[in-house]
Amino acid sequence: MDATVVDRESVGPDTFTLTFETPEGFEGLAGQFVRLSGAVSGESYARFYTLSSPDTEDTFEITVEVAEEGGPFSDYLADLSAGDEVAVAGPYGEEYYDGEARAVVLAGGPGVGAAVAIAEAAVANDAEAAVVYRHDGEPAHAERLDALVDAGADVTTLGEGDDAFAAAVDDALTNAAGEGVFVYGFAGFVETATEAIEAAGGDPDGAKVESFG
């Protein structure tokens, strides 16, 4: 299916969001992901992006980080503007917010998109939310993270070299019934996060985990 871009916004250094008009029949949940595809200089590309909007009722959003290793397709997405169309498939993924009474999201780097989506979905559901976000350089989605704090969520942001991550996870986890733990990031972060969950007395096997490879 094709989705039409309705907005593009910078949300941090080399990071932007694309908001699409939701195609008919498309229903996604916070934490799921979609596949975007297109042709750049005659070559076909397809990449997966986690939803960074709490719902997909009228529009849905993804967060894109433009990095050297991202290749031509990230640059292609960066050049899109309102009215452009992109081929979208999905949504995919079984790890999403499903009405948990408390959502604790551990996010590394580009995992922040899923973090704000899940935390906002929890807040909209009158549930508790906590985010522990490790980033390199300046954080992305700072305005939405601040808004989550204003809404009563617990948000901790840590630089890549900060050794307080395990302590922050310990503070965020209550291990109470009804608490859901979510982990989004690259493989190295996922390993660090699951170790921190276990050290905090949680169940890493029970966490909802999406590794970006």
Backbone as JSON, one array per atom type, in Angstrom:
{
  "sequence": "MDATVVDRESVGPDTFTLTFETPEGFEGLAGQFVRLSGAVSGESYARFYTLSSPDTEDTFEITVEVAEEGGPFSDYLADLSAGDEVAVAGPYGEEYYDGEARAVVLAGGPGVGAAVAIAEAAVANDAEAAVVYRHDGEPAHAERLDALVDAGADVTTLGEGDDAFAAAVDDALTNAAGEGVFVYGFAGFVETATEAIEAAGGDPDGAKVESFG",
  "N": [[0.85, -1.18, 0.0], [0.34, 2.34, -0.48], [1.41, 5.23, 1.29], [0.71, 8.58, 2.18], [2.75, 11.36, 2.73], [2.27, 13.71, 5.31], [3.53, 15.43, 6.99], [6.76, 16.57, 8.0], [9.28, 16.65, 10.41], [11.97, 17.98, 12.26], [13.51, 16.41, 15.0], [15.71, 16.28, 16.54], [19.35, 16.13, 16.53], [20.3, 15.24, 13.31], [18.02, 13.71, 13.12], [14.68, 12.95, 12.34], [11.08, 13.14, 12.03], [8.59, 11.45, 10.13], [5.33, 11.94, 9.22], [2.48, 10.21, 8.26], [-0.51, 9.99, 6.33], [-2.96, 7.81, 7.41], [-3.44, 4.83, 5.7], [-6.38, 3.25, 4.32], [-7.65, 0.6, 6.2], [-5.31, 0.16, 7.58], [-3.97, -0.6, 10.66], [-2.19, -0.01, 13.46], [-0.2, -0.59, 16.44], [1.28, 0.94, 19.31], [4.68, 0.41, 19.41], [4.86, -1.48, 17.44], [6.12, -2.1, 14.05], [6.88, -0.87, 10.73], [7.44, -1.52, 7.21], [9.16, 0.37, 4.95], [9.57, 1.12, 1.53], [11.34, 1.74, -1.56], [12.72, 3.16, -4.61], [16.01, 4.15, -5.28], [18.12, 5.91, -7.26], [17.77, 3.95, -9.21], [18.03, 1.59, -7.8], [16.49, -0.79, -5.64], [15.21, -0.39, -2.35], [14.5, -1.36, 1.03], [13.41, -0.75, 4.27], [13.0, -1.14, 7.81], [10.97, 0.49, 10.21], [10.15, 1.59, 13.44], [6.96, 2.37, 14.77], [6.38, 5.64, 15.92], [4.29, 6.97, 16.91], [1.55, 7.13, 19.21], [-0.8, 5.94, 18.38], [-2.63, 4.95, 15.4], [-4.78, 6.2, 14.32], [-5.72, 8.4, 12.6], [-3.42, 9.36, 11.45], [-0.02, 8.18, 11.14], [3.26, 7.85, 12.55], [6.8, 7.77, 11.97], [10.18, 7.58, 13.17], [13.23, 8.74, 12.0], [16.66, 8.27, 11.81], [19.35, 9.9, 10.46], [22.21, 8.59, 9.43], [25.63, 7.8, 8.67], [25.91, 5.08, 8.17], [23.38, 4.53, 7.43], [22.81, 4.75, 4.74], [21.7, 5.32, 1.28], [18.89, 5.27, 1.4], [17.95, 6.46, 3.75], [18.65, 9.1, 3.24], [16.99, 9.52, 1.08], [14.46, 9.41, 2.32], [14.75, 11.62, 3.94], [14.5, 13.68, 2.15], [11.85, 13.78, 1.52], [8.61, 15.35, 1.32], [5.49, 16.98, 2.29], [2.77, 15.47, 0.71], [4.15, 13.69, -0.89], [4.42, 10.2, -1.75], [4.91, 6.97, -0.29], [5.78, 3.54, -0.41], [4.35, 1.31, 1.84], [4.42, -1.35, 4.13], [2.87, -3.62, 6.42], [1.29, -3.27, 9.67], [3.99, -4.81, 11.59], [5.13, -7.16, 14.11], [4.99, -8.42, 17.44], [5.45, -7.29, 19.82], [4.18, -4.99, 21.64], [2.44, -2.16, 23.13], [-0.06, -3.2, 25.27], [-2.14, -2.42, 26.93], [-1.06, -2.54, 29.49], [-0.78, -1.92, 33.02], [1.35, -0.47, 33.95], [3.93, 0.82, 32.05], [7.2, 0.24, 31.26], [9.83, 1.47, 29.53], [12.81, 0.73, 28.0], [15.17, 2.28, 26.17], [17.46, 2.51, 23.51], [19.38, 4.73, 21.61], [17.95, 4.95, 18.42], [15.73, 3.69, 19.39], [14.19, 5.39, 20.85], [11.99, 6.38, 19.51], [10.02, 4.36, 19.62], [9.82, 4.37, 22.37], [8.66, 6.87, 23.14], [6.21, 6.57, 21.88], [5.02, 4.28, 23.11], [5.0, 5.09, 25.82], [3.35, 7.37, 25.66], [1.0, 6.15, 24.77], [0.4, 4.61, 27.01], [-0.01, 6.61, 28.97], [-2.26, 7.86, 27.83], [-4.01, 5.87, 28.3], [-4.53, 6.08, 30.93], [-2.62, 4.87, 32.48], [0.5, 4.06, 34.19], [3.77, 5.25, 33.31], [7.18, 4.8, 32.4], [10.37, 5.8, 31.26], [13.6, 4.91, 30.26], [16.25, 6.17, 28.72], [18.96, 5.82, 26.69], [21.41, 7.61, 24.98], [23.46, 8.83, 22.27], [25.25, 11.72, 22.12], [23.17, 14.61, 21.67], [19.83, 14.24, 22.98], [17.03, 12.8, 21.2], [13.62, 13.71, 20.37], [13.1, 15.44, 22.52], [11.15, 17.34, 23.32], [8.78, 15.84, 23.45], [9.46, 13.99, 25.38], [9.75, 15.71, 27.57], [7.09, 16.53, 27.75], [5.91, 14.15, 28.51], [6.96, 13.89, 31.09], [5.65, 16.07, 32.27], [3.13, 15.03, 32.17], [3.2, 13.17, 34.12], [4.81, 10.94, 33.84], [7.76, 8.94, 34.46], [10.92, 9.84, 33.47], [14.13, 9.18, 32.36], [17.12, 10.27, 31.04], [20.17, 9.35, 29.59], [23.6, 9.73, 28.8], [25.65, 8.06, 26.33], [28.02, 7.1, 27.49], [27.41, 7.0, 30.17], [27.46, 5.47, 33.29], [25.32, 4.96, 34.88], [23.16, 3.54, 34.06], [22.16, 0.95, 34.83], [21.36, 1.46, 37.45], [19.34, 3.32, 36.96], [17.48, 1.72, 35.63], [16.86, -0.03, 37.7], [15.57, 1.76, 39.41], [13.35, 2.39, 37.85], [11.89, 0.02, 37.5], [9.26, -1.71, 39.08], [8.46, -4.26, 39.38], [5.93, -5.13, 39.88], [2.65, -6.66, 39.69], [1.09, -6.51, 36.54], [2.85, -4.8, 35.36], [4.55, -3.92, 32.43], [7.48, -4.54, 30.57], [9.56, -3.08, 28.22], [11.92, -3.24, 25.57], [13.93, -1.54, 23.34], [16.24, -1.23, 20.79], [19.63, -1.39, 19.44], [21.56, -4.47, 19.15], [23.69, -4.61, 21.07], [22.83, -2.78, 23.02], [20.42, -4.0, 23.76], [21.36, -6.33, 25.03], [22.7, -5.18, 27.24], [20.5, -3.96, 28.48], [18.8, -6.14, 29.12], [20.39, -7.47, 30.94], [20.43, -5.54, 32.95], [17.74, -5.53, 33.69], [17.48, -8.09, 34.84], [19.31, -7.8, 36.96], [17.9, -6.0, 38.47], [15.98, -7.51, 39.58], [13.96, -8.23, 37.9], [12.24, -9.98, 35.2], [13.88, -10.88, 32.53], [13.2, -12.56, 30.41], [10.53, -12.22, 30.21], [10.21, -9.73, 29.17], [9.25, -7.46, 26.57], [10.84, -7.38, 23.64], [12.56, -5.7, 21.06], [15.05, -5.99, 18.84], [17.25, -4.08, 16.9], [19.17, -5.2, 15.37]],
  "CA": [[0.0, 0.0, 0.0], [1.06, 3.6, -0.45], [1.01, 6.18, 2.33], [1.04, 9.94, 1.8], [3.38, 12.18, 3.77], [1.55, 14.93, 5.66], [4.4, 16.34, 7.75], [8.13, 16.17, 8.31], [9.73, 17.54, 11.48], [13.24, 17.66, 12.92], [13.29, 16.15, 16.43], [17.01, 16.12, 17.16], [20.45, 16.15, 15.57], [20.24, 14.19, 12.29], [16.86, 12.86, 13.4], [13.43, 13.61, 11.97], [9.9, 12.29, 11.95], [7.69, 11.52, 8.99], [3.95, 11.61, 9.55], [1.76, 9.77, 7.07], [-1.95, 9.75, 6.41], [-3.17, 6.37, 7.59], [-4.21, 4.22, 4.61], [-7.57, 2.49, 4.7], [-7.37, -0.76, 6.65], [-4.05, 0.08, 8.32], [-4.14, -0.44, 12.1], [-0.97, -0.36, 14.17], [-0.16, -0.33, 17.87], [2.55, 1.5, 19.77], [5.69, -0.63, 19.57], [4.98, -2.25, 16.21], [6.96, -1.45, 13.06], [6.44, -0.96, 9.34], [8.5, -1.57, 6.21], [9.08, 1.36, 3.88], [10.4, 0.71, 0.4], [11.37, 2.66, -2.69], [13.87, 3.06, -5.5], [16.95, 5.27, -5.24], [19.1, 5.78, -8.35], [17.54, 2.71, -9.92], [18.14, 0.43, -6.91], [15.38, -0.93, -4.69], [15.56, -0.44, -0.93], [13.41, -1.55, 1.99], [13.91, -0.63, 5.63], [11.98, -1.23, 8.84], [10.94, 1.61, 11.15], [9.16, 1.42, 14.5], [6.01, 3.47, 14.91], [6.66, 6.54, 17.04], [3.03, 7.59, 17.31], [0.85, 6.23, 20.14], [-1.87, 5.23, 17.67], [-2.62, 5.17, 13.94], [-6.18, 6.45, 14.01], [-5.82, 9.21, 11.4], [-2.07, 9.43, 10.91], [0.98, 7.46, 11.91], [4.56, 8.51, 12.48], [8.03, 7.03, 12.21], [11.33, 8.42, 13.46], [14.35, 8.33, 11.14], [17.96, 8.84, 12.14], [20.21, 9.92, 9.29], [23.58, 8.27, 9.81], [26.44, 7.36, 7.53], [25.63, 3.68, 7.88], [22.0, 4.4, 7.0], [22.8, 4.58, 3.3], [20.93, 6.24, 0.44], [17.45, 5.31, 1.65], [17.71, 7.47, 4.78], [18.71, 10.39, 2.55], [15.77, 9.59, 0.28], [13.36, 9.76, 3.22], [14.99, 12.98, 4.43], [14.11, 14.63, 1.11], [10.41, 13.75, 1.29], [7.82, 16.47, 1.85], [4.06, 16.74, 2.28], [2.2, 15.11, -0.59], [4.88, 12.56, -1.47], [3.91, 8.89, -1.37], [5.91, 5.94, -0.04], [5.21, 2.21, -0.24], [4.41, 0.89, 3.24], [3.85, -2.67, 4.44], [2.78, -3.87, 7.85], [2.37, -3.29, 10.67], [4.56, -6.07, 12.03], [5.63, -7.21, 15.47], [4.11, -8.85, 18.53], [5.88, -6.62, 21.04], [3.54, -3.67, 21.61], [1.69, -1.83, 24.34], [-1.32, -3.94, 25.24], [-2.98, -2.04, 28.06], [-0.41, -2.78, 30.78], [-1.04, -0.88, 34.02], [2.57, 0.35, 33.99], [4.82, 0.5, 30.94], [8.58, 0.68, 31.46], [10.48, 1.34, 28.23], [14.25, 0.94, 27.96], [15.42, 2.62, 24.77], [18.81, 2.91, 23.13], [19.47, 5.38, 20.3], [16.7, 5.12, 17.68], [14.61, 3.11, 20.13], [13.41, 6.45, 21.5], [10.71, 6.53, 18.83], [9.09, 3.43, 20.25], [9.65, 4.74, 23.77], [7.65, 7.92, 23.3], [4.91, 6.04, 21.44], [4.48, 3.4, 24.14], [4.71, 5.87, 27.02], [2.17, 8.19, 25.4], [-0.17, 5.26, 24.74], [0.09, 4.26, 28.4], [-0.59, 7.8, 29.62], [-3.6, 8.03, 27.28], [-4.81, 4.78, 28.88], [-4.54, 6.33, 32.38], [-1.66, 3.95, 33.1], [1.78, 4.66, 34.53], [4.8, 5.06, 32.28], [8.56, 5.18, 32.73], [11.3, 5.67, 30.13], [15.03, 5.07, 30.48], [16.7, 6.38, 27.34], [20.4, 6.03, 26.53], [21.62, 8.21, 23.67], [24.79, 9.33, 21.93], [25.06, 13.12, 21.76], [21.93, 15.21, 22.18], [18.69, 13.33, 22.87], [15.95, 13.08, 20.24], [12.27, 13.79, 20.93], [13.18, 16.08, 23.84], [9.89, 17.99, 23.66], [7.78, 14.83, 23.84], [9.89, 13.45, 26.67], [9.37, 16.71, 28.58], [5.63, 16.48, 27.89], [5.6, 12.96, 29.29], [7.23, 14.24, 32.49], [4.55, 16.93, 32.7], [1.94, 14.18, 32.29], [3.36, 12.28, 35.27], [5.69, 9.8, 33.57], [9.14, 9.01, 34.93], [11.8, 9.83, 32.3], [15.56, 9.33, 32.65], [17.95, 10.25, 29.84], [21.56, 9.1, 29.94], [24.55, 9.7, 27.71], [26.15, 6.73, 25.97], [29.06, 6.65, 28.41], [26.96, 7.1, 31.55], [27.41, 4.14, 33.9], [24.19, 4.92, 35.8], [22.01, 2.91, 33.39], [21.6, -0.14, 35.64], [20.68, 2.07, 38.6], [18.12, 3.93, 36.46], [16.54, 0.62, 35.39], [16.42, -0.48, 39.02], [14.61, 2.74, 39.91], [12.13, 2.4, 37.03], [11.14, -1.22, 37.64], [8.62, -2.03, 40.36], [8.23, -5.71, 39.36], [4.58, -5.38, 40.37], [1.73, -7.26, 38.73], [0.55, -5.56, 35.57], [3.91, -3.98, 34.77], [5.14, -4.44, 31.21], [8.81, -4.0, 30.31], [9.81, -3.03, 26.78], [13.3, -2.91, 25.25], [14.09, -1.22, 21.92], [17.56, -0.71, 20.47], [20.52, -2.31, 18.76], [21.84, -5.7, 19.9], [24.51, -4.35, 22.24], [21.98, -2.15, 24.04], [19.46, -5.0, 24.25], [22.07, -7.17, 25.99], [22.89, -4.39, 28.45], [19.2, -3.73, 29.1], [18.29, -7.36, 29.73], [21.21, -7.7, 32.14], [19.97, -4.6, 33.98], [16.44, -6.01, 34.16], [17.74, -9.22, 35.73], [19.96, -7.28, 38.17], [16.89, -5.28, 39.24], [15.0, -8.47, 40.08], [12.92, -8.46, 36.92], [12.29, -11.18, 34.37], [14.23, -10.48, 31.17], [12.49, -13.4, 29.43], [9.17, -11.72, 30.09], [10.2, -8.41, 28.56], [8.94, -7.35, 25.15], [12.13, -6.89, 23.12], [12.79, -5.57, 19.63], [16.45, -5.65, 18.56], [17.4, -3.53, 15.56], [20.27, -5.88, 14.71]],
  "C": [[0.89, 1.24, 0.0], [0.52, 4.48, 0.66], [1.52, 7.56, 1.94], [1.62, 10.7, 2.98], [2.54, 13.42, 4.03], [2.42, 15.9, 6.44], [5.77, 15.71, 7.91], [8.67, 17.15, 9.32], [11.06, 17.06, 12.05], [12.98, 17.5, 14.41], [14.59, 15.92, 17.17], [18.09, 16.16, 16.11], [20.37, 14.96, 14.61], [19.09, 13.22, 12.51], [15.59, 13.63, 13.04], [12.29, 12.61, 12.0], [9.21, 12.5, 10.61], [6.32, 11.09, 9.46], [3.19, 11.33, 8.28], [0.26, 9.74, 7.35], [-2.16, 8.25, 6.48], [-3.99, 5.79, 6.44], [-5.4, 3.43, 5.14], [-7.16, 1.06, 5.06], [-6.09, -0.91, 7.44], [-4.32, 0.35, 9.8], [-2.89, -0.92, 12.8], [-1.06, 0.03, 15.63], [1.23, 0.16, 18.26], [3.53, 0.37, 20.08], [5.85, -1.5, 18.34], [5.83, -1.46, 15.2], [6.41, -1.69, 11.66], [7.66, -1.08, 8.44], [8.21, -0.52, 5.15], [10.0, 0.93, 2.76], [10.31, 1.75, -0.72], [12.63, 2.46, -3.5], [14.7, 4.33, -5.41], [18.02, 5.01, -6.29], [19.01, 4.42, -9.02], [17.67, 1.46, -9.09], [17.0, 0.41, -5.91], [15.9, -1.07, -3.27], [14.31, -0.7, -0.12], [14.02, -1.53, 3.39], [12.73, -0.66, 6.6], [12.11, -0.06, 9.81], [9.82, 1.38, 12.17], [8.22, 2.62, 14.51], [6.41, 4.33, 16.1], [5.44, 7.37, 17.4], [2.28, 6.61, 18.21], [-0.3, 5.46, 19.52], [-1.76, 5.56, 16.18], [-4.01, 5.56, 13.46], [-6.37, 7.25, 12.72], [-4.48, 9.32, 10.67], [-1.19, 8.49, 11.71], [2.34, 8.07, 11.63], [5.68, 7.5, 12.65], [9.13, 8.04, 12.51], [12.53, 7.87, 12.7], [15.62, 9.04, 11.61], [18.84, 8.76, 10.9], [21.65, 9.73, 9.75], [24.32, 7.75, 8.6], [26.13, 5.92, 7.14], [24.21, 3.46, 7.39], [21.86, 4.26, 5.49], [21.86, 5.53, 2.58], [19.46, 6.34, 0.82], [17.1, 6.32, 2.74], [17.72, 8.87, 4.15], [17.46, 10.6, 1.69], [14.58, 10.01, 1.15], [13.5, 11.2, 3.71], [14.54, 14.03, 3.42], [12.61, 14.64, 0.85], [9.74, 14.97, 1.9], [6.34, 16.13, 1.72], [3.56, 16.51, 0.85], [2.91, 13.97, -1.28], [4.31, 11.25, -0.95], [5.06, 7.89, -1.24], [5.17, 4.61, 0.11], [5.43, 1.73, 1.19], [3.77, -0.48, 3.36], [3.84, -2.85, 5.94], [1.41, -3.48, 8.38], [2.79, -4.71, 11.03], [4.91, -5.98, 13.52], [4.58, -7.58, 16.5], [4.44, -8.16, 19.84], [5.35, -5.19, 21.03], [2.81, -3.43, 22.92], [0.31, -2.44, 24.24], [-2.14, -3.68, 26.49], [-2.37, -2.3, 29.42], [-0.65, -1.6, 31.72], [0.16, 0.03, 34.22], [3.48, -0.12, 32.85], [6.19, 1.1, 31.22], [9.33, 0.41, 30.17], [11.96, 1.68, 28.37], [14.64, 1.12, 26.5], [16.86, 3.03, 24.57], [18.79, 3.54, 21.76], [18.13, 5.54, 19.63], [15.49, 4.45, 18.34], [13.74, 4.14, 20.82], [12.07, 6.66, 20.82], [9.65, 5.61, 19.42], [8.8, 3.83, 21.68], [8.59, 5.81, 23.95], [6.27, 7.42, 22.9], [4.26, 5.2, 22.54], [4.12, 4.18, 25.4], [3.48, 6.75, 26.83], [0.9, 7.35, 25.34], [-0.58, 4.87, 26.15], [-0.57, 5.42, 29.12], [-2.02, 8.02, 29.14], [-4.57, 6.98, 27.84], [-4.93, 4.92, 30.39], [-3.67, 5.33, 33.13], [-0.38, 4.72, 33.44], [2.79, 4.38, 33.41], [6.15, 5.52, 32.81], [9.43, 4.9, 31.52], [12.72, 5.84, 30.65], [15.66, 5.05, 29.1], [18.19, 6.7, 27.34], [20.65, 6.51, 25.1], [23.07, 8.66, 23.52], [24.63, 10.76, 21.45], [23.78, 13.66, 22.36], [20.77, 14.23, 22.02], [17.73, 13.76, 21.77], [14.62, 13.1, 20.99], [12.25, 14.44, 22.32], [11.85, 16.71, 24.24], [8.85, 16.97, 24.12], [8.17, 14.16, 25.15], [9.55, 14.41, 27.8], [7.86, 16.68, 28.83], [5.2, 15.25, 28.68], [5.86, 13.19, 30.77], [6.09, 15.08, 33.04], [3.26, 16.13, 32.92], [2.06, 13.16, 33.43], [4.24, 11.07, 35.03], [7.07, 10.03, 34.17], [10.06, 8.85, 33.71], [13.23, 10.08, 32.76], [16.32, 9.26, 31.33], [19.42, 10.19, 30.27], [22.43, 9.13, 28.69], [25.11, 8.31, 27.51], [27.18, 6.21, 26.97], [28.67, 6.68, 29.87], [26.81, 5.71, 32.15], [26.26, 4.0, 34.89], [22.98, 4.19, 35.21], [21.37, 1.84, 34.27], [20.84, 0.41, 36.83], [19.36, 2.7, 38.16], [17.06, 2.87, 36.17], [16.0, 0.1, 36.71], [15.38, 0.47, 39.61], [13.29, 2.67, 39.16], [11.26, 1.17, 37.24], [10.53, -1.34, 39.04], [8.43, -3.52, 40.52], [6.87, -6.08, 39.94], [3.74, -6.03, 39.28], [1.18, -6.17, 37.8], [1.59, -4.65, 34.95], [4.47, -4.67, 33.52], [6.47, -3.76, 30.96], [9.11, -4.16, 28.83], [11.25, -2.6, 26.55], [13.41, -2.7, 23.74], [15.47, -0.63, 21.69], [18.37, -1.73, 19.71], [20.95, -3.43, 19.71], [22.66, -5.46, 21.16], [23.71, -3.71, 23.37], [21.01, -3.16, 24.62], [20.12, -5.91, 25.29], [22.27, -6.44, 27.32], [21.58, -4.22, 29.2], [18.67, -4.99, 29.78], [19.1, -7.74, 30.96], [20.75, -6.79, 33.29], [18.62, -5.0, 34.54], [16.63, -7.13, 35.17], [18.36, -8.74, 37.04], [18.96, -6.56, 39.07], [15.8, -6.2, 39.77], [13.86, -8.74, 39.14], [13.14, -9.74, 36.13], [12.62, -10.79, 32.94], [13.52, -11.31, 30.1], [11.05, -12.94, 29.23], [9.06, -10.35, 29.46], [9.84, -8.51, 27.09], [10.13, -6.64, 24.49], [12.1, -6.83, 21.6], [14.23, -5.11, 19.42], [16.54, -5.18, 17.11], [18.59, -4.14, 14.82], [21.62, -5.42, 15.21]]
}
